[in-house]
Amino acid sequence: MMRVSSWKGFAVGITLMAGVSGKGFLNREAFNRKNYGYPAAPNAEDWKKRRIYQVLTDRFGRVYASGGTESTVHCASLSDYCGGNFKGLIENLDYIQDMGFDAIWISPVLHNSKKGYHGYWTQDFYKINDHFGNAADLKDLRQALTAKNMWLMIDIVMNHVAPEIPLDDTDLHFVQDRIAKPFNDTDMYHKRSLVGDLTTYDNLNPRNLKDLEKLQQGWLAGNLPDLNQDNSKTRTALLEWLQDFMTEYQPDGLRLDACLHVKQGFWREVSATANVFTMCEVLNGDAVVTAGFHRSGLGGSVDSTLNYPLYYLLQEYFGPDAKPMRTTLPEKVKQITDAYRWGNANDIHALGNFVDNHDQKRFLSLDFNNRTQAEHRFKNAFAFSFLFPGIPIMYYGNEWAFSGGEDPGNREDMWPVLDALKRGRDPTAESVMEKSIVDMRPFIKILNKAHSHYIGSQAEIPEYVERYKSDHVYCFSRGKLMGCFSNSESSAEKITLDSYPFLYGAQLYNILEPSSAKFCNAGNWARKVFPDNGWLSSSSHDIDSLTVTLSPGEVAWFVDKDDTFVSSNRGELNFPHCSE
């Protein structure tokens, strides 16, 4: 989604349901993969156990018509097409899978207007963007993923079309050769002069019906013609296109752009027509808002939303001006978890958790005091997002600590790194990316492996349990995996936990420190005796406590040394042998 500003923190509640279309589903059979000889699509329960790698197709990998791959030459302009394509993605699926990701989310694939490298300026819904390849190339990508037991999520845009259509301020005057096909009727759009532009919408409160109407009918960025889904011709054209698209390309899931700007009744029809897992972009920091879009909630319409409430939380407590965590972080976590328990507690596990994406400047572009602080906070934020209930999503380049700022700076080209790897060169050499990068792949691989073992492979998805809180340390567990996170670089933090998911006396390893003595010496046990009424007596009781020490800025994931995760991954993840 292209935007000028972000929007967070409005308490909306049930008001979002206002204006939902009262029209029922079209009298048309929903897309069914089995009718075309394909296995059933993975559902929400299946997706909850996956980990997603997000790419902008134009910026990731490229294969030339001659058959050559990659290049050390950087993109001339990040505001225009750079040359990435579907074949470049296929060429580098092993690279993605080796880090532990088992699904990819790719940017929109349809034909766009000039400079629509990102895919969000659709000009022809029935044509594949030839900058990325052709229909056969997209199908080849789908087949290559299937062969690796990886899934494909495709981003689609149904709120607006390309900005290049010349439009009169009063009656939408079209120039025929620049119409976004098949939307060739002025009634198929919201009238710009009646509602206005959404150049910025931070000041709009969706609890106010007029503001809600602007959000749903206004033109994003001030120049993106807004489709009118209340118009039967528009709605029919969009849903018929969707059915054709699903039949042709067989994605395993859809990411839906700009969901807050379209009535939920339409998204409900989209979910029914697509008949696959749907994840909405709802750019809002209030969990009540995002939870309201989930199918199991009152009036919900999709399987999942991107977890913007968590995104803002991570920036608040691990960003440059990190706040004390003791009181407000647990409160904000509770706001998120409570919002999803309102409809169906299991919905929270379908959230899309992320630290970076293509719409927001990268975490490492924020104004940290120094590189060490930035890397510590980055690791904390990442590990928190992977362990928090939801589906982990990583934006390409995070594994190399990319630090681009506002769009398009956060949409760097990836092939200089990929080319260096293929040639056996060190990608962290500044001559490769022309700025400092760090190889975070070993860290990311441990996060993915542990998520797969402790969460993805479990018959029942483990729940979130808070274990410890102080100004600068916060711990929670899911199943037999416990994470402790810190946001202070001033001193080490020694903490004592009376609540933990381990047996007393178990030897703990910090799996995020495989090359450090901290891996083996992760914690110490003690037994506290609490007398009854101040005096030791037969009614006195004891509590087993665990003491751990975190170095300044450290993040830890603790596991029992006897867990099979340690022995089965010792070689691949370089876990050391510890003396007993």
C-alpha positions in Angstrom: 0.0 0.0 0.0 1.4 3.4 -0.9 0.9 6.1 1.7 2.2 9.4 2.9 1.7 8.8 6.6 0.9 6.0 9.0 -2.0 5.9 11.4 -2.1 4.3 14.8 -3.7 4.2 18.1 -7.4 5.1 17.6 -9.8 3.2 19.8 -12.5 2.2 17.3 -14.4 -0.8 18.8 -17.5 -1.9 17.0 -17.9 1.4 15.1 -15.9 -0.2 12.3 -18.9 -2.3 11.4 -20.8 0.8 10.4 -21.4 1.0 6.7 -20.8 -2.7 6.0 -22.4 -3.7 2.7 -25.8 -5.3 3.2 -25.5 -7.2 -0.1 -25.0 -10.9 0.1 -22.4 -13.0 -1.7 -22.7 -13.1 -5.4 -24.6 -16.2 -6.7 -21.4 -17.8 -7.9 -19.6 -20.9 -6.6 -16.4 -20.0 -4.6 -13.1 -21.1 -6.1 -12.4 -24.7 -5.3 -8.9 -26.0 -6.0 -10.1 -29.6 -5.9 -12.2 -28.9 -9.0 -9.0 -28.2 -10.9 -7.1 -31.2 -9.6 -5.1 -29.4 -6.9 -5.0 -30.4 -3.2 -7.0 -28.3 -0.8 -5.4 -25.0 0.1 -3.8 -24.7 3.6 -6.3 -23.1 6.0 -5.7 -20.7 8.9 -4.8 -23.5 11.3 -2.1 -24.7 8.9 -0.7 -21.2 8.3 -0.3 -20.6 12.1 2.6 -23.0 12.1 4.5 -21.4 9.2 7.1 -18.7 8.9 7.0 -16.1 6.1 9.7 -14.3 4.1 8.4 -11.1 2.5 9.9 -9.9 -0.8 9.4 -7.1 -3.3 9.8 -9.1 -6.5 11.5 -6.1 -8.2 14.2 -5.9 -5.6 15.1 -9.5 -4.6 16.7 -11.6 -7.4 17.0 -11.3 -11.1 17.7 -13.6 -14.0 18.5 -12.0 -17.3 17.0 -13.1 -20.7 20.5 -14.4 -21.5 20.2 -16.8 -18.5 22.7 -14.9 -16.3 21.9 -14.2 -12.7 22.4 -11.5 -10.2 24.8 -8.6 -10.6 27.1 -6.4 -8.4 25.5 -3.4 -10.1 23.1 -1.5 -7.8 19.8 -0.2 -9.0 20.1 3.2 -10.6 17.0 4.6 -8.9 15.0 3.0 -6.1 11.9 5.0 -7.3 11.7 3.0 -10.6 12.0 -0.6 -11.8 15.3 -2.3 -10.8 15.0 -5.6 -12.6 14.0 -8.2 -10.1 11.8 -11.0 -11.5 10.0 -14.3 -10.8 13.0 -16.3 -12.2 15.2 -14.5 -9.8 13.0 -15.6 -6.9 13.0 -19.2 -8.2 16.8 -19.1 -8.4 17.1 -18.2 -4.7 14.4 -20.3 -3.0 17.2 -22.4 -1.4 18.6 -19.3 0.1 15.3 -18.5 1.7 14.5 -22.0 2.8 18.0 -22.5 4.3 17.2 -19.8 6.9 14.1 -21.8 7.9 11.3 -20.0 6.1 8.6 -22.2 4.6 6.4 -19.6 2.9 7.0 -16.4 0.9 4.8 -13.3 0.5 5.4 -11.6 -2.8 4.4 -8.1 -3.9 1.4 -7.6 -6.3 2.0 -9.3 -9.7 -0.4 -7.4 -12.0 0.4 -4.9 -14.8 1.2 -1.5 -13.3 1.5 2.0 -14.5 4.9 3.7 -15.0 7.2 3.3 -12.1 4.9 0.9 -10.4 7.7 -1.4 -9.4 6.1 -2.1 -6.1 2.9 -3.5 -7.6 0.3 -1.2 -5.9 -0.6 0.9 -9.0 -2.6 -1.7 -11.0 -3.5 -0.7 -14.6 -4.7 -4.0 -16.0 -6.1 -6.7 -13.7 -5.9 -9.3 -16.5 -2.2 -8.9 -17.3 0.9 -10.0 -15.4 3.5 -7.3 -14.9 6.0 -8.0 -17.7 8.8 -6.4 -15.7 8.6 -9.5 -13.5 8.1 -12.1 -16.2 5.0 -13.7 -17.7 2.2 -16.0 -16.6 4.2 -19.1 -17.2 7.0 -17.7 -15.0 4.6 -17.0 -12.1 3.3 -20.6 -12.4 6.9 -21.9 -12.5 7.4 -20.1 -9.2 4.3 -21.7 -7.7 5.5 -25.1 -8.8 9.1 -24.6 -7.5 7.7 -23.6 -4.1 5.4 -26.7 -4.0 8.4 -28.9 -4.8 10.1 -27.5 -1.7 7.0 -27.8 0.5 6.9 -24.0 0.7 3.8 -21.9 0.3 3.0 -18.8 -1.8 1.1 -15.7 -0.5 0.4 -13.1 -3.2 -0.4 -9.5 -2.4 -3.5 -8.1 -4.1 -4.9 -4.6 -4.3 -8.7 -4.1 -4.5 -9.1 -0.6 -3.0 -7.6 1.6 -5.7 -5.9 1.6 -9.1 -3.0 3.3 -10.8 -2.5 7.1 -10.3 -1.8 7.9 -13.9 -5.5 8.1 -15.0 -6.2 11.8 -15.7 -9.1 12.7 -13.6 -11.3 15.8 -13.5 -12.1 17.0 -10.0 -15.8 16.9 -10.6 -16.8 14.0 -12.9 -13.9 11.6 -13.4 -13.0 12.3 -17.0 -11.2 9.3 -18.5 -8.7 9.0 -21.3 -9.5 5.6 -22.8 -6.0 4.3 -23.4 -5.0 4.9 -19.7 -8.1 3.4 -18.0 -7.4 0.7 -15.3 -8.9 -2.3 -17.0 -11.7 -3.5 -16.6 -12.9 -0.5 -14.6 -14.0 1.7 -17.5 -17.0 3.4 -16.0 -17.0 6.6 -13.9 -19.6 5.1 -11.5 -17.1 2.4 -10.6 -15.1 4.9 -8.5 -15.8 7.0 -5.5 -16.1 10.7 -6.6 -13.0 12.5 -5.5 -14.8 15.9 -5.1 -17.4 14.5 -2.8 -15.2 12.8 -0.3 -11.7 14.3 -0.7 -8.2 12.9 -0.6 -6.3 10.9 2.0 -3.0 12.6 1.6 -2.8 12.2 5.3 -5.3 10.6 7.7 -3.7 10.8 11.1 -6.4 13.2 12.1 -9.3 11.0 11.2 -11.2 9.1 13.9 -13.1 6.1 12.6 -15.5 6.4 15.6 -16.9 9.3 13.8 -19.1 8.2 10.9 -18.0 11.0 8.6 -14.4 10.2 9.2 -15.1 6.5 8.6 -16.7 7.4 5.3 -13.6 9.3 4.3 -11.4 6.4 5.2 -13.5 4.1 3.1 -14.1 6.4 0.1 -11.2 8.9 0.1 -8.3 8.6 -2.4 -5.1 7.3 -0.8 -2.0 9.5 -1.2 -4.3 12.1 -2.8 -4.1 10.6 -6.3 -5.0 6.9 -6.2 -8.5 6.5 -7.8 -10.7 4.7 -5.2 -12.8 1.8 -6.4 -16.5 1.9 -5.3 -17.2 -1.6 -4.1 -20.8 -0.7 -3.3 -21.3 -0.4 -7.1 -22.5 -3.7 -8.4 -20.4 -3.5 -11.5 -17.3 -2.8 -9.5 -17.9 -5.5 -7.0 -18.8 -8.1 -9.7 -15.7 -7.2 -11.8 -13.4 -7.5 -8.8 -14.8 -10.8 -7.6 -14.9 -12.3 -11.1 -11.3 -11.3 -11.6 -10.4 -12.8 -8.2 -12.0 -16.1 -9.1 -10.1 -16.2 -12.5 -6.9 -15.3 -10.8 -7.2 -18.0 -8.1 -8.0 -20.6 -10.8 -5.0 -19.6 -12.9 -2.2 -19.2 -10.3 -3.2 -21.2 -7.3 -1.7 -19.2 -4.4 -1.8 -20.7 -0.9 -2.8 -17.4 0.7 -3.6 -13.8 -0.1 -2.4 -10.6 1.6 -5.1 -8.0 1.1 -3.9 -4.4 0.8 -5.6 -1.3 2.4 -8.4 -3.3 4.2 -9.3 -0.4 6.5 -10.3 1.6 3.5 -12.9 -0.8 2.2 -16.1 -1.9 3.9 -15.9 -5.3 5.6 -18.8 -6.7 3.8 -16.7 -6.7 0.6 -13.8 -8.4 2.3 -16.2 -11.1 3.5 -17.1 -11.7 -0.1 -13.4 -11.8 -1.1 -12.6 -14.4 1.5 -15.6 -16.6 0.4 -14.6 -16.3 -3.3 -10.9 -16.9 -2.9 -11.4 -19.8 -0.5 -7.8 -19.6 0.9 -6.1 -18.0 3.9 -6.5 -14.2 3.9 -4.4 -11.7 5.8 -5.5 -8.1 5.8 -3.3 -5.0 6.1 -5.1 -2.9 8.7 -2.7 0.0 9.4 -3.8 0.8 12.9 -2.2 0.4 16.3 -5.3 -0.5 18.2 -5.8 -4.2 18.6 -9.6 -3.7 18.9 -9.6 -2.4 15.4 -7.5 -5.1 13.9 -9.3 -7.9 15.8 -12.6 -6.7 14.4 -11.6 -7.9 11.0 -11.1 -11.5 12.0 -13.8 -13.9 10.9 -14.6 -15.3 14.3 -15.1 -11.8 15.7 -18.4 -9.9 15.4 -18.8 -9.0 11.7 -15.3 -10.2 10.9 -14.2 -10.8 7.3 -10.7 -12.4 7.0 -8.5 -15.0 8.7 -5.7 -12.7 9.8 -4.4 -9.2 10.0 -0.9 -7.8 10.0 0.0 -7.2 13.7 0.5 -3.4 13.7 -0.3 -3.2 17.4 2.8 -5.4 18.1 4.8 -3.4 15.5 4.2 -0.2 17.4 4.9 -1.9 20.7 8.3 -3.1 19.5 9.3 0.3 18.4 8.1 1.8 21.7 10.1 -0.6 24.0 13.1 -1.5 21.8 13.5 1.6 19.7 16.0 4.4 20.4 13.8 5.9 23.2 12.9 2.6 24.8 10.4 3.0 27.7 10.6 1.1 31.0 8.8 -2.2 30.5 7.6 -3.0 34.0 4.0 -1.5 33.8 3.0 -0.3 30.4 4.4 -3.2 28.3 2.4 -5.9 30.1 -0.7 -3.6 29.8 -0.3 -3.3 26.1 0.4 -7.0 25.6 -2.8 -7.6 27.5 -4.7 -5.2 25.2 -3.6 -7.3 22.3 -4.4 -10.7 23.8 -7.7 -9.5 25.3 -8.9 -8.2 21.9 -8.5 -11.6 20.3 -10.0 -13.5 23.2 -13.2 -11.5 22.7 -14.0 -13.4 19.5 -11.9 -16.5 19.5 -8.7 -16.9 21.6 -7.0 -18.9 18.8 -7.3 -16.0 16.4 -4.3 -14.3 17.9 -2.1 -17.1 16.5 -3.0 -16.1 13.0 -1.7 -12.6 13.3 1.2 -11.6 11.0 4.0 -10.5 13.3 6.7 -8.3 11.8 9.5 -5.8 12.6 9.9 -4.2 9.2 7.9 -4.1 5.9 7.9 -2.1 2.7 5.6 0.6 4.0 7.7 1.6 7.1 11.3 2.8 7.4 13.5 0.0 8.6 14.0 -0.5 12.3 17.8 0.0 11.9 17.3 3.4 10.3 16.0 4.7 13.6 18.2 7.1 15.5 20.1 4.8 17.9 23.0 5.9 20.0 25.4 3.6 18.2 25.6 0.4 16.1 25.9 -1.9 19.2 22.7 -0.5 20.7 20.9 -0.8 17.4 21.9 -4.4 16.9 21.0 -5.4 20.5 17.5 -3.8 20.2 17.0 -5.2 16.7 17.7 -8.8 18.0 15.4 -8.2 21.0 12.6 -7.0 18.7 13.0 -9.8 16.3 13.1 -12.6 18.9 10.0 -11.0 20.6 8.1 -11.0 17.4 8.9 -14.6 16.6 7.9 -15.9 20.1 4.8 -13.7 20.4 1.6 -15.5 19.3 1.2 -15.2 15.6 2.9 -16.0 12.3 6.5 -14.7 12.1 7.1 -12.5 9.0 10.5 -11.3 8.0 11.1 -8.6 5.4 13.9 -9.3 2.9 17.2 -7.8 3.9 16.6 -8.1 7.7 19.0 -11.0 7.6 21.7 -8.6 6.6 20.6 -5.8 8.9 19.5 -3.5 6.0 18.9 0.0 7.3 17.0 1.9 4.6 14.8 4.8 5.7 11.6 6.1 4.3 10.2 4.6 1.1 11.9 4.0 -1.3 15.0 3.8 0.8 13.6 0.8 2.6 13.3 -1.1 -0.7 16.9 -1.9 -1.4 18.1 -4.2 -4.1 19.2 -7.6 -2.8 21.2 -9.0 -5.7 24.7 -7.6 -4.8 24.5 -9.7 -1.6 23.2 -12.8 -3.4 25.8 -12.4 -6.1 28.6 -12.1 -3.5 27.4 -15.3 -1.9 27.4 -17.2 -5.2 30.9 -16.0 -5.9 32.2 -17.0 -2.4 32.7 -13.3 -1.4 31.9 -11.8 2.0 28.7 -9.8 1.6 29.5 -7.7 4.7 32.4 -6.1 2.8 31.3 -2.5 2.4 32.1 -2.6 -1.3 29.1 -5.0 -1.8 26.3 -2.9 -0.4 28.2 0.4 -0.2 27.3 0.6 3.5 27.8 -1.5 6.6 25.7 -4.7 6.8 25.8 -7.6 9.3 25.2 -11.3 8.7 22.2 -12.1 10.9 21.4 -15.4 9.2 22.6 -17.7 12.0 20.5 -15.8 14.5 17.4 -15.9 12.2 18.0 -19.6 11.5 17.9 -20.4 15.3 14.6 -18.4 15.6 13.0 -20.3 12.8 14.3 -23.7 13.9 13.1 -23.1 17.5 9.7 -21.8 16.3 9.2 -24.9 14.2 10.1 -27.2 17.1 8.4 -25.6 20.0 5.4 -24.1 18.2 5.0 -25.3 14.7 5.3 -29.0 15.4 3.0 -29.0 18.4 -0.5 -30.6 18.2 -1.9 -27.6 20.1 -0.3 -24.2 19.7 1.3 -23.2 23.0 -0.1 -20.1 24.7 1.6 -16.9 25.9 2.5 -16.9 29.6 4.1 -13.9 31.3 7.0 -14.9 33.6 8.9 -11.8 34.7 8.7 -8.0 34.4 11.0 -5.1 35.5 11.9 -1.8 34.1 14.4 -3.2 31.7 13.7 -7.0 31.4 10.6 -8.8 30.3 10.2 -12.6 30.1 7.4 -14.8 28.7 7.2 -18.4 27.6 5.3 -20.5 25.1 5.3 -24.2 25.9 8.8 -25.2 26.9 10.6 -22.2 25.4 11.1 -19.1 27.5 12.3 -15.7 26.1 13.8 -12.9 28.2 14.2 -9.5 26.6 16.2 -6.4 27.7 16.3 -2.8 26.6 19.2 -1.3 28.6 22.8 -1.2 27.6 24.0 0.4 30.8 24.5 -2.7 33.0 23.9 -6.4 33.3 20.5 -7.5 34.6 20.3 -10.3 37.2 16.8 -11.5 37.7 15.1 -14.1 39.8 12.0 -15.9 38.4 9.5 -17.7 40.5 7.5 -18.7 37.5 9.0 -20.7 34.6 8.2 -23.7 32.3 11.0 -25.9 33.5 11.5 -28.6 36.1 13.4 -27.5 39.2 17.1 -28.2 38.7 17.0 -28.5 35.0 20.1 -27.2 33.2 19.2 -24.4 30.8 20.8 -23.3 27.6 20.4 -19.9 25.9 20.1 -21.1 22.3 20.6 -17.5 21.0 24.2 -17.5 22.2 25.7 -20.6 20.6 29.2 -19.2 20.4 29.3 -17.9 24.0 29.8 -19.4 27.5 26.3 -18.0 28.2 24.9 -20.9 26.1 25.9 -23.5 28.8 25.7 -21.3 31.9 22.2 -19.8 31.3 20.7 -20.0 34.8 21.1 -21.1 38.5 18.5 -22.6 40.7 17.8 -21.9 44.4 15.1 -22.8 46.9 13.4 -20.0 48.8 11.8 -20.8 52.1 8.7 -18.7 53.0 7.7 -19.0 56.7 4.1 -19.0 57.8 3.2 -15.7 59.7 6.8 -14.8 60.0 7.9 -18.0 61.8 9.2 -21.2 60.4 6.8 -24.0 61.2 5.2 -27.1 59.7 3.1 -24.9 57.5 6.1 -23.1 56.0 6.5 -23.7 52.2 9.2 -23.3 49.7 9.3 -22.0 46.2 11.9 -23.0 43.6 13.4 -20.0 41.9 15.6 -19.5 38.9 18.2 -16.8 38.6 19.5 -15.7 35.2 21.9 -12.9 34.3 21.5 -10.9 31.0 24.4 -8.9 29.7 23.7 -5.3 28.7 21.1 -5.4 25.9 21.1 -9.2 25.6 18.2 -11.3 24.4 17.8 -14.9 25.5 15.7 -17.9 24.6 16.0 -20.6 27.3 15.5 -24.3 26.8 16.1 -27.4 28.8 19.4 -29.0 27.8 17.8 -32.4 27.6 15.2 -31.3 25.1 15.6 -33.0 21.8 15.8 -29.6 20.1 19.4 -29.3 21.4 20.7 -32.7 20.4 18.9 -32.7 17.0 20.3 -29.3 15.9 23.7 -29.3 17.6 25.6 -29.7 14.4 23.5 -27.5 12.1 23.2 -24.6 14.6 26.7 -25.0 16.0 25.6 -25.6 19.6 28.6 -26.4 21.8 29.0 -29.4 24.0 28.7 -28.4 27.6 30.4 -30.1 30.6 27.8 -31.6 32.9 
